[in-house]
């Protein structure tokens, strides 16, 4: 993004498989909320949907996480961005229930977008990229479920210029 001497390596708190509640608990015990971060990104919610948790619960917990992320960014929503939830219905693992998964994730992403917009936070929609399998090769990891490194690259390429703009003074 910028010369390597101007950016530190990112700090990553979340782990694969987490719901908004898992992230909230980890954030509370991490000490990260006692620090001010230059930029904060948030991508969470697929496991809420996968585990059959209520959309309303997601909305409350995501809103709380987003407000806490803004707090971690010194209260500046322009230093926070949200990435939409990818659609695992377009994987070998999810293809049998693709319509249901797609519909449910569309509702989660709609809530995510609305809450992000209300907070004045940038929102990057990578979901259409995740829906390109099987027409696009190399999007799925060997486990048949998770995005491949190539898919992550495509996500970043889709919003890198906007994020660069956020990083410039």
N, CA and C atoms as a LAMMPS dump frame, in Angstrom:
ITEM: TIMESTEP
0
ITEM: NUMBER OF ATOMS
507
ITEM: BOX BOUNDS ff ff ff
-5.0000000000000000e+02 5.0000000000000000e+02
-5.0000000000000000e+02 5.0000000000000000e+02
-5.0000000000000000e+02 5.0000000000000000e+02
ITEM: ATOMS id mol type element x y z
1 1 1 N 0.816 -1.195 0
2 1 2 C 0 0 0
3 1 3 C 0.86 1.261 0
4 2 1 N 1.694 1.39 0.998
5 2 2 C 2.602 2.517 1.137
6 2 3 C 3.988 1.967 1.389
7 3 1 N 5.009 2.792 1.333
8 3 2 C 6.339 2.265 1.655
9 3 3 C 6.332 1.523 2.978
10 4 1 N 7.058 0.406 3.013
11 4 2 C 7.007 -0.481 4.173
12 4 3 C 7.469 0.181 5.456
13 5 1 N 8.27 1.246 5.362
14 5 2 C 8.731 1.896 6.579
15 5 3 C 7.675 2.783 7.22
16 6 1 N 6.508 2.945 6.562
17 6 2 C 5.478 3.803 7.131
18 6 3 C 4.341 3.03 7.784
19 7 1 N 4.274 1.723 7.58
20 7 2 C 3.191 0.923 8.145
21 7 3 C 3.752 -0.23 8.966
22 8 1 N 3.144 -0.465 10.085
23 8 2 C 3.487 -1.634 10.885
24 8 3 C 2.7 -2.831 10.373
25 9 1 N 3.149 -4.004 10.71
26 9 2 C 2.389 -5.205 10.371
27 9 3 C 1.034 -5.136 11.076
28 10 1 N -0.015 -5.619 10.436
29 10 2 C -1.334 -5.558 11.083
30 10 3 C -1.407 -6.484 12.289
31 11 1 N -2.261 -6.108 13.209
32 11 2 C -2.582 -6.945 14.358
33 11 3 C -3.932 -7.58 14.072
34 12 1 N -4.009 -8.894 14.152
35 12 2 C -5.248 -9.617 13.843
36 12 3 C -5.751 -10.271 15.118
37 13 1 N -6.987 -9.986 15.462
38 13 2 C -7.583 -10.54 16.668
39 13 3 C -8.454 -11.756 16.369
40 14 1 N -9.249 -11.701 15.336
41 14 2 C -10.246 -12.737 15.066
42 14 3 C -9.619 -14.032 14.577
43 15 1 N -10.395 -15.097 14.664
44 15 2 C -9.965 -16.416 14.203
45 15 3 C -11.093 -17.049 13.387
46 16 1 N -10.724 -17.933 12.5
47 16 2 C -11.695 -18.66 11.701
48 16 3 C -12.696 -19.355 12.618
49 17 1 N -13.966 -19.266 12.253
50 17 2 C -15.007 -19.949 13.012
51 17 3 C -15.708 -19.083 14.036
52 18 1 N -15.257 -17.861 14.231
53 18 2 C -15.837 -17.012 15.268
54 18 3 C -17.137 -16.364 14.827
55 19 1 N -18.006 -16.171 15.81
56 19 2 C -19.215 -15.369 15.653
57 19 3 C -18.938 -13.977 16.215
58 20 1 N -19.913 -13.098 16.075
59 20 2 C -19.773 -11.759 16.649
60 20 3 C -19.57 -11.835 18.157
61 21 1 N -20.212 -12.765 18.819
62 21 2 C -20.05 -12.912 20.266
63 21 3 C -18.627 -13.344 20.625
64 22 1 N -18.06 -14.288 19.863
65 22 2 C -16.674 -14.707 20.103
66 22 3 C -15.719 -13.539 19.958
67 23 1 N -15.906 -12.741 18.905
68 23 2 C -15.037 -11.585 18.687
69 23 3 C -15.212 -10.558 19.793
70 24 1 N -16.431 -10.338 20.224
71 24 2 C -16.69 -9.38 21.298
72 24 3 C -15.975 -9.78 22.585
73 25 1 N -16.068 -11.056 22.928
74 25 2 C -15.402 -11.539 24.139
75 25 3 C -13.887 -11.418 24.029
76 26 1 N -13.348 -11.777 22.879
77 26 2 C -11.897 -11.692 22.689
78 26 3 C -11.425 -10.241 22.728
79 27 1 N -12.198 -9.351 22.139
80 27 2 C -11.838 -7.932 22.158
81 27 3 C -11.837 -7.403 23.582
82 28 1 N -12.819 -7.798 24.367
83 28 2 C -12.917 -7.335 25.753
84 28 3 C -11.715 -7.764 26.588
85 29 1 N -11.171 -8.925 26.31
86 29 2 C -10.052 -9.417 27.116
87 29 3 C -8.681 -9.163 26.481
88 30 1 N -8.656 -8.525 25.305
89 30 2 C -7.398 -8.354 24.564
90 30 3 C -6.556 -7.174 25.03
91 31 1 N -7.202 -6.175 25.615
92 31 2 C -6.493 -4.936 25.934
93 31 3 C -6.417 -3.982 24.753
94 32 1 N -6.866 -4.409 23.581
95 32 2 C -6.789 -3.566 22.384
96 32 3 C -7.65 -2.311 22.496
97 33 1 N -8.715 -2.392 23.266
98 33 2 C -9.578 -1.216 23.402
99 33 3 C -8.94 -0.132 24.268
100 34 1 N -7.846 -0.456 24.924
101 34 2 C -7.122 0.53 25.717
102 34 3 C -6.102 1.287 24.867
103 35 1 N -5.964 0.896 23.605
104 35 2 C -5.011 1.524 22.699
105 35 3 C -5.771 2.257 21.597
106 36 1 N -5.08 3.155 20.918
107 36 2 C -5.648 3.813 19.751
108 36 3 C -4.926 3.282 18.524
109 37 1 N -5.712 2.797 17.584
110 37 2 C -5.197 2.175 16.37
111 37 3 C -5.366 3.135 15.206
112 38 1 N -4.426 3.082 14.26
113 38 2 C -4.507 3.964 13.1
114 38 3 C -5.707 3.623 12.231
115 39 1 N -5.903 2.334 11.981
116 39 2 C -7.004 1.864 11.147
117 39 3 C -7.505 0.537 11.684
118 40 1 N -8.809 0.322 11.531
119 40 2 C -9.433 -0.905 12.013
120 40 3 C -10.34 -1.432 10.904
121 41 1 N -10.262 -2.731 10.645
122 41 2 C -11.172 -3.357 9.689
123 41 3 C -11.999 -4.412 10.409
124 42 1 N -13.169 -4.68 9.838
125 42 2 C -14.096 -5.619 10.471
126 42 3 C -14.775 -6.447 9.389
127 43 1 N -14.656 -7.772 9.498
128 43 2 C -15.359 -8.722 8.638
129 43 3 C -15.802 -9.845 9.569
130 44 1 N -17.088 -9.886 9.864
131 44 2 C -17.597 -10.882 10.82
132 44 3 C -19.071 -11.153 10.52
133 45 1 N -19.484 -12.381 10.695
134 45 2 C -20.902 -12.689 10.584
135 45 3 C -21.24 -13.992 9.891
136 46 1 N -20.337 -14.536 9.079
137 46 2 C -20.679 -15.758 8.364
138 46 3 C -20.982 -16.89 9.344
139 47 1 N -20.264 -16.946 10.445
140 47 2 C -20.517 -18.028 11.397
141 47 3 C -21.772 -17.795 12.23
142 48 1 N -22.214 -16.557 12.345
143 48 2 C -23.527 -16.313 12.947
144 48 3 C -24.595 -16.991 12.089
145 49 1 N -24.524 -16.753 10.769
146 49 2 C -25.497 -17.354 9.855
147 49 3 C -25.34 -18.869 9.837
148 50 1 N -24.117 -19.362 9.719
149 50 2 C -23.861 -20.799 9.624
150 50 3 C -24.386 -21.545 10.855
151 51 1 N -24.227 -20.943 12.028
152 51 2 C -24.666 -21.586 13.264
153 51 3 C -26.152 -21.37 13.546
154 52 1 N -26.852 -20.704 12.634
155 52 2 C -28.291 -20.514 12.782
156 52 3 C -28.669 -19.468 13.812
157 53 1 N -27.755 -18.562 14.119
158 53 2 C -28.053 -17.504 15.085
159 53 3 C -28.942 -16.457 14.431
160 54 1 N -29.728 -15.768 15.241
161 54 2 C -30.693 -14.8 14.736
162 54 3 C -30.027 -13.593 14.098
163 55 1 N -30.642 -13.105 13.03
164 55 2 C -30.196 -11.882 12.385
165 55 3 C -30.245 -10.712 13.367
166 56 1 N -31.282 -10.673 14.187
167 56 2 C -31.422 -9.576 15.15
168 56 3 C -30.269 -9.573 16.153
169 57 1 N -29.833 -10.742 16.573
170 57 2 C -28.691 -10.847 17.477
171 57 3 C -27.434 -10.334 16.768
172 58 1 N -27.266 -10.718 15.513
173 58 2 C -26.13 -10.236 14.727
174 58 3 C -26.146 -8.711 14.654
175 59 1 N -27.298 -8.146 14.367
176 59 2 C -27.393 -6.687 14.238
177 59 3 C -26.941 -5.981 15.516
178 60 1 N -27.399 -6.455 16.652
179 60 2 C -27.021 -5.855 17.932
180 60 3 C -25.522 -6.029 18.178
181 61 1 N -25.029 -7.246 17.992
182 61 2 C -23.618 -7.518 18.277
183 61 3 C -22.691 -6.865 17.259
184 62 1 N -23.079 -6.845 15.98
185 62 2 C -22.248 -6.187 14.98
186 62 3 C -22.2 -4.686 15.24
187 63 1 N -23.326 -4.094 15.549
188 63 2 C -23.365 -2.659 15.849
189 63 3 C -22.446 -2.327 17.02
190 64 1 N -22.487 -3.155 18.056
191 64 2 C -21.604 -2.956 19.204
192 64 3 C -20.138 -3.08 18.788
193 65 1 N -19.816 -4.106 18.018
194 65 2 C -18.433 -4.285 17.56
195 65 3 C -17.974 -3.113 16.701
196 66 1 N -18.852 -2.626 15.834
197 66 2 C -18.482 -1.509 14.974
198 66 3 C -18.236 -0.253 15.809
199 67 1 N -19.079 -0.005 16.784
200 67 2 C -18.876 1.154 17.664
201 67 3 C -17.565 1.019 18.443
202 68 1 N -17.264 -0.169 18.877
203 68 2 C -16.001 -0.401 19.593
204 68 3 C -14.809 -0.245 18.649
205 69 1 N -14.956 -0.676 17.385
206 69 2 C -13.895 -0.49 16.394
207 69 3 C -13.64 0.994 16.165
208 70 1 N -14.707 1.769 16.077
209 70 2 C -14.563 3.222 15.922
210 70 3 C -13.851 3.803 17.137
211 71 1 N -14.208 3.323 18.318
212 71 2 C -13.508 3.755 19.525
213 71 3 C -12.03 3.414 19.481
214 72 1 N -11.703 2.235 18.968
215 72 2 C -10.3 1.831 18.842
216 72 3 C -9.551 2.697 17.843
217 73 1 N -10.278 3.299 16.91
218 73 2 C -9.675 4.179 15.912
219 73 3 C -9.742 5.634 16.357
220 74 1 N -9.716 5.85 17.657
221 74 2 C -9.731 7.207 18.187
222 74 3 C -11.042 7.925 17.986
223 75 1 N -12.121 7.169 17.794
224 75 2 C -13.436 7.77 17.608
225 75 3 C -13.692 8.261 16.191
226 76 1 N -12.808 7.949 15.264
227 76 2 C -12.92 8.44 13.894
228 76 3 C -13.434 7.338 12.965
229 77 1 N -14.692 7.412 12.528
230 77 2 C -15.235 6.378 11.647
231 77 3 C -14.547 6.325 10.284
232 78 1 N -13.837 7.386 9.907
233 78 2 C -13.124 7.394 8.631
234 78 3 C -11.853 6.556 8.672
235 79 1 N -11.513 6.054 9.853
236 79 2 C -10.343 5.186 10.005
237 79 3 C -10.76 3.733 10.23
238 80 1 N -11.996 3.426 9.889
239 80 2 C -12.546 2.07 10.041
240 80 3 C -13.168 1.669 8.71
241 81 1 N -13.004 0.409 8.341
242 81 2 C -13.745 -0.085 7.188
243 81 3 C -14.251 -1.493 7.457
244 82 1 N -15.364 -1.804 6.792
245 82 2 C -16.044 -3.088 6.936
246 82 3 C -15.984 -3.803 5.595
247 83 1 N -15.777 -5.112 5.644
248 83 2 C -15.793 -5.965 4.459
249 83 3 C -17.022 -6.867 4.574
250 84 1 N -17.776 -6.962 3.5
251 84 2 C -18.992 -7.784 3.51
252 84 3 C -18.67 -9.25 3.778
253 85 1 N -19.705 -9.989 4.085
254 85 2 C -19.581 -11.413 4.386
255 85 3 C -19.553 -12.192 3.067
256 86 1 N -18.55 -13.044 2.881
257 86 2 C -18.518 -13.862 1.661
258 86 3 C -19.615 -14.929 1.685
259 87 1 N -19.972 -15.406 0.51
260 87 2 C -21.062 -16.37 0.354
261 87 3 C -20.497 -17.775 0.152
262 88 1 N -20.53 -18.58 1.204
263 88 2 C -19.992 -19.94 1.116
264 88 3 C -20.963 -20.893 0.421
265 89 1 N -22.127 -20.406 0.008
266 89 2 C -23.024 -21.223 -0.8
267 89 3 C -22.416 -21.545 -2.159
268 90 1 N -21.453 -20.737 -2.547
269 90 2 C -20.756 -20.931 -3.81
270 90 3 C -19.432 -21.65 -3.573
271 91 1 N -19.51 -22.731 -2.834
272 91 2 C -18.363 -23.612 -2.585
273 91 3 C -18.861 -25.044 -2.723
274 92 1 N -17.96 -25.989 -2.899
275 92 2 C -18.404 -27.389 -2.913
276 92 3 C -19.172 -27.744 -1.633
277 93 1 N -18.734 -27.221 -0.49
278 93 2 C -19.375 -27.498 0.792
279 93 3 C -20.818 -26.986 0.82
280 94 1 N -21.056 -25.8 0.282
281 94 2 C -22.362 -25.166 0.416
282 94 3 C -23.284 -25.26 -0.768
283 95 1 N -22.829 -25.811 -1.868
284 95 2 C -23.616 -25.725 -3.095
285 95 3 C -24.983 -26.415 -3.019
286 96 1 N -25.135 -27.449 -2.201
287 96 2 C -26.444 -28.113 -2.101
288 96 3 C -27.499 -27.219 -1.463
289 97 1 N -27.075 -26.271 -0.637
290 97 2 C -27.999 -25.34 0.029
291 97 3 C -27.757 -23.912 -0.425
292 98 1 N -27.27 -23.76 -1.653
293 98 2 C -26.835 -22.459 -2.136
294 98 3 C -27.921 -21.386 -2.036
295 99 1 N -29.138 -21.67 -2.437
296 99 2 C -30.188 -20.648 -2.428
297 99 3 C -30.491 -20.175 -1.008
298 100 1 N -30.578 -21.094 -0.065
299 100 2 C -30.853 -20.718 1.326
300 100 3 C -29.705 -19.913 1.906
301 101 1 N -28.491 -20.389 1.691
302 101 2 C -27.312 -19.685 2.209
303 101 3 C -27.238 -18.288 1.613
304 102 1 N -27.415 -18.189 0.305
305 102 2 C -27.344 -16.899 -0.37
306 102 3 C -28.401 -15.935 0.18
307 103 1 N -29.604 -16.411 0.355
308 103 2 C -30.688 -15.572 0.857
309 103 3 C -30.415 -15.09 2.283
310 104 1 N -29.988 -16.013 3.131
311 104 2 C -29.713 -15.641 4.518
312 104 3 C -28.527 -14.688 4.616
313 105 1 N -27.469 -14.956 3.852
314 105 2 C -26.307 -14.065 3.899
315 105 3 C -26.629 -12.7 3.296
316 106 1 N -27.537 -12.647 2.333
317 106 2 C -27.957 -11.351 1.79
318 106 3 C -28.611 -10.512 2.887
319 107 1 N -29.381 -11.139 3.75
320 107 2 C -30.001 -10.41 4.864
321 107 3 C -28.93 -9.942 5.858
322 108 1 N -27.971 -10.8 6.174
323 108 2 C -26.889 -10.413 7.086
324 108 3 C -26.072 -9.266 6.479
325 109 1 N -25.755 -9.383 5.191
326 109 2 C -24.996 -8.321 4.551
327 109 3 C -25.786 -7.029 4.434
328 110 1 N -27.093 -7.134 4.245
329 110 2 C -27.931 -5.93 4.231
330 110 3 C -27.869 -5.2 5.559
331 111 1 N -27.934 -5.961 6.645
332 111 2 C -27.819 -5.358 7.98
333 111 3 C -26.43 -4.764 8.179
334 112 1 N -25.412 -5.489 7.753
335 112 2 C -24.027 -5.032 7.87
336 112 3 C -23.836 -3.709 7.132
337 113 1 N -24.327 -3.626 5.909
338 113 2 C -24.215 -2.402 5.111
339 113 3 C -24.957 -1.251 5.773
340 114 1 N -26.171 -1.494 6.22
341 114 2 C -26.98 -0.448 6.841
342 114 3 C -26.33 0.104 8.113
343 115 1 N -25.864 -0.786 8.958
344 115 2 C -25.22 -0.374 10.216
345 115 3 C -23.932 0.386 9.917
346 116 1 N -23.169 -0.078 8.935
347 116 2 C -21.924 0.593 8.552
348 116 3 C -22.205 1.993 8.014
349 117 1 N -23.195 2.096 7.133
350 117 2 C -23.551 3.398 6.558
351 117 3 C -24.019 4.363 7.645
352 118 1 N -24.849 3.873 8.553
353 118 2 C -25.333 4.724 9.645
354 118 3 C -24.196 5.25 10.511
355 119 1 N -23.13 4.453 10.623
356 119 2 C -21.976 4.839 11.441
357 119 3 C -20.968 5.685 10.661
358 120 1 N -21.186 5.857 9.358
359 120 2 C -20.263 6.623 8.535
360 120 3 C -18.968 5.903 8.23
361 121 1 N -19.045 4.575 8.173
362 121 2 C -17.875 3.728 7.964
363 121 3 C -17.885 3.193 6.532
364 122 1 N -16.721 3.146 5.903
365 122 2 C -16.602 2.585 4.556
366 122 3 C -16.98 1.103 4.583
367 123 1 N -17.653 0.658 3.526
368 123 2 C -18.12 -0.721 3.402
369 123 3 C -17.698 -1.226 2.034
370 124 1 N -16.998 -2.347 2.011
371 124 2 C -16.533 -2.922 0.757
372 124 3 C -17.234 -4.256 0.528
373 125 1 N -17.935 -4.341 -0.599
374 125 2 C -18.74 -5.517 -0.924
375 125 3 C -17.917 -6.513 -1.746
376 126 1 N -17.408 -7.525 -1.074
377 126 2 C -16.633 -8.573 -1.74
378 126 3 C -17.493 -9.803 -2.038
379 127 1 N -18.741 -9.784 -1.613
380 127 2 C -19.604 -10.956 -1.765
381 127 3 C -19.715 -11.431 -3.211
382 128 1 N -19.884 -10.525 -4.184
383 128 2 C -19.962 -11.014 -5.566
384 128 3 C -18.72 -11.787 -6.018
385 129 1 N -17.566 -11.442 -5.495
386 129 2 C -16.355 -12.198 -5.835
387 129 3 C -16.48 -13.628 -5.313
388 130 1 N -17.008 -13.779 -4.101
389 130 2 C -17.146 -15.118 -3.512
390 130 3 C -18.185 -15.958 -4.249
391 131 1 N -19.022 -15.322 -5.045
392 131 2 C -20.079 -16.028 -5.779
393 131 3 C -19.67 -16.392 -7.204
394 132 1 N -18.397 -16.296 -7.515
395 132 2 C -17.927 -16.594 -8.871
396 132 3 C -17.51 -18.047 -9.075
397 133 1 N -17.505 -18.854 -8.014
398 133 2 C -17.197 -20.272 -8.174
399 133 3 C -18.459 -20.98 -8.643
400 134 1 N -18.448 -21.91 -9.539
401 134 2 C -17.314 -22.593 -10.153
402 134 3 C -16.852 -21.971 -11.472
403 135 1 N -17.46 -20.86 -11.897
404 135 2 C -17.061 -20.273 -13.179
405 135 3 C -15.614 -19.766 -13.158
406 136 1 N -15.13 -19.359 -11.998
407 136 2 C -13.761 -18.863 -11.866
408 136 3 C -12.949 -19.878 -11.074
409 137 1 N -11.852 -20.285 -11.643
410 137 2 C -10.98 -21.273 -11
411 137 3 C -10.226 -20.666 -9.817
412 138 1 N -9.802 -21.525 -8.931
413 138 2 C -8.867 -21.214 -7.849
414 138 3 C -9.427 -20.301 -6.757
415 139 1 N -10.729 -20.224 -6.622
416 139 2 C -11.313 -19.358 -5.593
417 139 3 C -11.488 -20.049 -4.25
418 140 1 N -11.455 -21.37 -4.239
419 140 2 C -11.781 -22.127 -3.037
420 140 3 C -10.542 -22.856 -2.541
421 141 1 N -10.338 -22.826 -1.222
422 141 2 C -9.223 -23.553 -0.605
423 141 3 C -9.44 -25.058 -0.75
424 142 1 N -8.422 -25.807 -0.472
425 142 2 C -8.478 -27.268 -0.619
426 142 3 C -9.539 -27.924 0.257
427 143 1 N -9.987 -27.251 1.318
428 143 2 C -11.007 -27.841 2.186
429 143 3 C -12.407 -27.788 1.584
430 144 1 N -12.567 -27.108 0.435
431 144 2 C -13.857 -27.036 -0.234
432 144 3 C -14.826 -26.052 0.38
433 145 1 N -14.374 -25.259 1.334
434 145 2 C -15.25 -24.314 2.028
435 145 3 C -14.69 -22.897 2.064
436 146 1 N -13.473 -22.756 2.488
437 146 2 C -12.916 -21.424 2.745
438 146 3 C -12.37 -20.78 1.471
439 147 1 N -12.296 -19.453 1.463
440 147 2 C -11.703 -18.767 0.315
441 147 3 C -10.227 -19.138 0.176
442 148 1 N -9.773 -19.211 -1.051
443 148 2 C -8.354 -19.462 -1.32
444 148 3 C -7.568 -18.165 -1.162
445 149 1 N -6.272 -18.291 -1.156
446 149 2 C -5.43 -17.106 -1.154
447 149 3 C -5.714 -16.223 -2.351
448 150 1 N -6.009 -16.842 -3.497
449 150 2 C -6.331 -16.074 -4.693
450 150 3 C -7.605 -15.26 -4.491
451 151 1 N -8.619 -15.867 -3.855
452 151 2 C -9.854 -15.117 -3.62
453 151 3 C -9.593 -13.933 -2.682
454 152 1 N -8.804 -14.142 -1.64
455 152 2 C -8.448 -13.025 -0.759
456 152 3 C -7.736 -11.928 -1.552
457 153 1 N -6.875 -12.316 -2.464
458 153 2 C -6.185 -11.331 -3.302
459 153 3 C -7.184 -10.522 -4.118
460 154 1 N -8.164 -11.193 -4.701
461 154 2 C -9.189 -10.496 -5.479
462 154 3 C -9.991 -9.533 -4.603
463 155 1 N -10.283 -9.938 -3.375
464 155 2 C -10.989 -9.036 -2.454
465 155 3 C -10.182 -7.76 -2.259
466 156 1 N -8.931 -7.933 -1.89
467 156 2 C -8.081 -6.771 -1.605
468 156 3 C -7.947 -5.905 -2.852
469 157 1 N -7.756 -6.519 -4.002
470 157 2 C -7.648 -5.742 -5.232
471 157 3 C -8.909 -4.918 -5.486
472 158 1 N -10.059 -5.41 -5.042
473 158 2 C -11.32 -4.71 -5.297
474 158 3 C -11.473 -3.428 -4.473
475 159 1 N -10.746 -3.316 -3.361
476 159 2 C -10.889 -2.103 -2.549
477 159 3 C -9.578 -1.434 -2.152
478 160 1 N -8.456 -1.918 -2.641
479 160 2 C -7.158 -1.399 -2.208
480 160 3 C -7.009 0.092 -2.498
481 161 1 N -7.487 0.554 -3.621
482 161 2 C -7.329 1.975 -3.943
483 161 3 C -8.104 2.863 -2.968
484 162 1 N -9.297 2.428 -2.581
485 162 2 C -10.072 3.199 -1.611
486 162 3 C -9.381 3.199 -0.242
487 163 1 N -8.827 2.074 0.145
488 163 2 C -8.128 2.002 1.423
489 163 3 C -6.866 2.862 1.371
490 164 1 N -6.162 2.853 0.258
491 164 2 C -4.993 3.735 0.123
492 164 3 C -5.412 5.178 0.356
493 165 1 N -6.552 5.547 -0.186
494 165 2 C -7.064 6.914 0.009
495 165 3 C -7.326 7.211 1.483
496 166 1 N -7.773 6.222 2.223
497 166 2 C -8.01 6.4 3.657
498 166 3 C -6.69 6.592 4.408
499 167 1 N -5.618 5.986 3.911
500 167 2 C -4.329 6.019 4.589
501 167 3 C -3.575 7.315 4.347
502 168 1 N -3.928 8.013 3.294
503 168 2 C -3.218 9.258 3.002
504 168 3 C -3.748 10.371 3.897
505 169 1 N -2.84 11.196 4.402
506 169 2 C -3.289 12.308 5.261
507 169 3 C -4.127 13.317 4.513
